[in-house]
Amino acid sequence: MNGIGYEILIPAFVMNEIKRDMQSENKELKLYISYNQSERQPKPVLVGFKHAAEKKFFELFISVEDIGPAAAIKALVKPVREIARAIEEKDAGTLRQLKGIGERKAEKIIATLKGKVAMYALMREVETLPEPVEDFKKEVENVLVNQLGHKLMEARKMIEEAMKRNPGISSSEELFEEVYRGQKK
């Protein structure tokens, strides 16, 4: 655009999806960009994702101490769903399979993100942005249907069962955790 170019870094799992899409009829590419700049990294780092949920997961992932955008890009060789499941299940072995993630970093990732990424562990192939909603049950329902690819009745049943197991749930985060626990059984 007007002689200005932007370098956008793309994690391996996203690049694989892009390559797959480009072989089909869909030749248009739309990316969700995460913009990262800090005092330690004054040159902006732009990271591209095919889905908004992947971008949000990446931004959570780089909130872990000692994991910046460059390290996160290298590490994200598996789909977000698999990484989130490993975090929620405290599976440091799976996290150590990510590039540049050793025992100490895997434990830090689990300690920092456990309980915050259950919704990403429920992801399916198709993802879109959820609509903003006031009621936390409705919010979870929207994310399960619109972002994570579940059918409406399936999502309602998952929420109903989670609320029966734990009637004290009072936030969308708690509800996502309980829905995730129910899916593991």
C-alpha positions, -999 to 999 in steps of 0.1 A, spaced: 0 0 0 16 33 -12 51 17 -12 49 5 24 53 -31 32 46 -50 64 62 -82 76 37 -105 92 50 -135 110 28 -166 109 30 -196 133 35 -230 116 1 -244 124 -15 -213 107 8 -215 77 -3 -252 72 -39 -241 72 -32 -212 48 -14 -236 24 -44 -260 26 -68 -232 18 -48 -219 -11 -49 -253 -28 -87 -251 -28 -109 -225 -45 -106 -200 -17 -77 -177 -28 -86 -147 -6 -66 -145 27 -79 -127 57 -57 -125 88 -63 -113 123 -32 -94 133 -16 -93 168 5 -61 171 33 -64 196 58 -38 207 76 -32 240 106 -13 254 127 -44 250 114 -50 215 109 -15 200 105 -28 164 68 -38 161 62 -75 156 30 -84 136 17 -119 139 -11 -132 117 -38 -157 124 -67 -171 104 -92 -169 133 -98 -143 161 -97 -171 187 -62 -181 177 -51 -145 180 -66 -142 215 -49 -174 226 -16 -161 213 -20 -129 233 -27 -150 264 3 -173 256 27 -143 254 15 -132 288 36 -160 303 69 -148 317 99 -154 294 76 -160 264 76 -131 239 61 -130 205 91 -145 187 93 -174 211 56 -180 209 56 -180 171 82 -207 171 64 -227 198 30 -227 181 36 -257 159 4 -275 170 -32 -262 168 -44 -240 196 -69 -267 207 -41 -292 214 -19 -267 233 -49 -255 254 -58 -291 262 -23 -298 273 -24 -267 296 -58 -276 311 -47 -312 317 -13 -301 331 4 -321 304 39 -307 305 51 -335 282 30 -323 253 41 -287 259 77 -298 259 71 -310 223 66 -273 212 98 -257 198 118 -239 225 97 -251 254 116 -270 280 105 -284 314 107 -250 332 88 -231 306 62 -258 303 56 -256 341 54 -217 338 29 -220 310 7 -243 330 10 -222 362 1 -190 343 -26 -202 320 -44 -232 337 -80 -223 340 -78 -195 315 -77 -215 282 -104 -242 287 -126 -225 260 -97 -229 235 -95 -266 243 -130 -270 231 -123 -255 197 -135 -272 165 -124 -265 129 -146 -235 122 -142 -204 144 -157 -170 143 -159 -141 167 -186 -144 193 -212 -117 197 -209 -96 229 -234 -108 255 -243 -97 290 -254 -130 306 -224 -153 311 -244 -185 302 -255 -168 269 -219 -157 264 -207 -193 268 -234 -206 245 -225 -181 218 -188 -190 220 -195 -227 219 -218 -223 189 -202 -194 169 -166 -197 178 -160 -233 187 -184 -249 162 -209 -268 184 -246 -271 175 -269 -249 195 -288 -277 212 -255 -295 220 -241 -262 235 -272 -257 256 -270 -293 269 -233 -289 277 -241 -257 297 -271 -273 314 -250 -304 325 -222 -281 337 -246 -261 358 -261 -292 373 -226 -305 383 -217 -271 398 -246 -248 405 -223 -223 422 -208 -211 388 -210 -174 385 -187 -165 355 -181 -175 320 -146 -186 329 -159 -210 356 -186 -223 332 -160 -230 305 -139 -249 329 -169 -270 340 -180 -276 304 -145 -287 296 -143 -311 326 -176 -326 314 -162 -332 279 -131 -350 293 -153 -378 308 
